[in-house]
Amino acid sequence: MTDTTLQRFQQDVIDASMQVPVLVDFWAPWCGPCKTLTPLLEKLEQQYAGRFKLVKVDTDAQQELAQHFRIRSIPTVYAFVGGRPVDQFQGALPEGKLREFIDRLMPNPGDIELDNAMAAMERGDVAAATDHVRKALQLDPGNDSARLLYAQILLQAKDPAAALAQIEQTSAEAQADPQVQALVAQIRQALDAMHVPPPIDLVTRVAEAPEDLAARQRLAEHYVEHKAWAPALEQLLEIVRRDRTFGDDFGRKKMIEVFGLAAAQPQLVAEWRRRLSSVLF
């Protein structure tokens, strides 16, 4: 809690609100409701442990500030975020309502992770950007900006199918954006360029001799190399189904590896995990 003045208002409120939300409590020593509200705000400032800052303005001592903010009734509380007032209320609110007011000011954790991801991309740290953007989506699956950034990262990593899967999970409004449509066109071009048909001899061997697990292994590895996760998993699951011991449990181990590689497509991974479990158990 800080008691501010006209001279220190820039530092105590405007500058500080660039880091965390700042509540400015306009009060006076003779104000009855202030004696209820101010202690509550001070208690909440301690409980929120630095997530917001409380600044007090004694309207009797700081009349210029009170006049600037046109204070007609006290207590009046202004909320500052990013250097500007964004909300306010008058009167003494109960604790529950105060918490609701404060919580609305708190930054979205998903947006924080997205900002970190974008900063990592700017400095060329793609691994850190990927980690941050995945955390952003875990915190807020509906964050279109995070999904679009992840799609761009996946496209750079030469996994256009996963990039397209991310865009397909964005809102209809996002997908209608011309820039997103241009990104989709770029992704589809990359998909076409990556489409490499499997060797015909392997396809023929598997078709004519379904029990030829060595051929299935090579075919699965071809698909994995070209990030064609579904057909790769199809071959690997068939290996598991026919012979768990083949290649020291190659089919199951490779499927688990692919689940990690295809993490950007959680629906696909979940479906094939379910199929693998049904075969194993």
RARA-V888743 format. One record per backbone hydrogen bond with DSSP energy under -0.5 kcal/mol. CO is the residue of the C=O (numbers start at 1). NH is the residue of the N-H. Records with the same first field share a line. If there is no record, write none. Layout:
BEGIN
CO: NH  NH
END
This chain:
BEGIN
2: 4  56
5: 9
8: 12
9: 13  14
10: 15
11: 16
13: 17
15: 18
16: 19  20
17: 82
21: 53
22: 24  80
23: 25  55
24: 26  78
25: 27  57
26: 75  76
27: 59
28: 31
30: 32
31: 35
32: 35  36
33: 36  37
34: 38
36: 40
37: 41
38: 42
39: 43
40: 44
41: 45
42: 46
43: 47
44: 48
45: 50
46: 49
48: 51
51: 21
53: 23  55
54: 2
55: 25
56: 4
57: 27  59
58: 62
62: 66
63: 67
64: 68
65: 69
66: 71
67: 70
70: 72
75: 91
76: 26
77: 89
78: 24
79: 86  87
80: 22
81: 84
84: 81
87: 79
89: 77
91: 93
94: 98
95: 99
96: 100
97: 101
98: 102
99: 103
100: 104
101: 105
102: 105  106
103: 106
108: 111  112
109: 113
110: 114
111: 115
112: 116
113: 117
114: 118
115: 119
116: 120
117: 121
118: 122
119: 123
120: 125
121: 124
124: 126
125: 129
126: 130
127: 131
128: 132
129: 133
130: 134
131: 135
132: 136
133: 137
134: 138
135: 139
136: 140
140: 143
142: 144
143: 147
144: 148
145: 149
146: 150
147: 151
148: 152
149: 153
150: 154
151: 155
152: 156
153: 157
154: 159
155: 158
159: 163
160: 164
161: 165
162: 166
163: 167
164: 168
165: 169
166: 169
167: 170
171: 175
172: 176
174: 177
177: 181
178: 182
179: 183
180: 184
181: 185
182: 186
183: 187
184: 188
185: 189
186: 190
187: 191
188: 192
189: 193
190: 194
191: 195
192: 195
194: 196
195: 197
199: 202  203
200: 204
201: 205
202: 206
203: 207
204: 208
205: 209
209: 212
211: 213
212: 216
213: 217
214: 218
215: 219
216: 220
217: 221
218: 222
219: 223
220: 224
221: 225
222: 226
223: 228
224: 227
227: 229
228: 232
229: 233
230: 234
231: 235
232: 236
233: 237
234: 238
235: 239
236: 240
237: 241
238: 242
239: 243
243: 246
245: 248
246: 250
249: 253
250: 254
251: 255
252: 256
253: 257
254: 258
255: 259
256: 260
257: 261
258: 262
260: 263
262: 265
265: 269
266: 270
267: 271
268: 272
269: 273
270: 274
271: 275
272: 276
273: 277
274: 278
275: 279
276: 280
277: 281
END
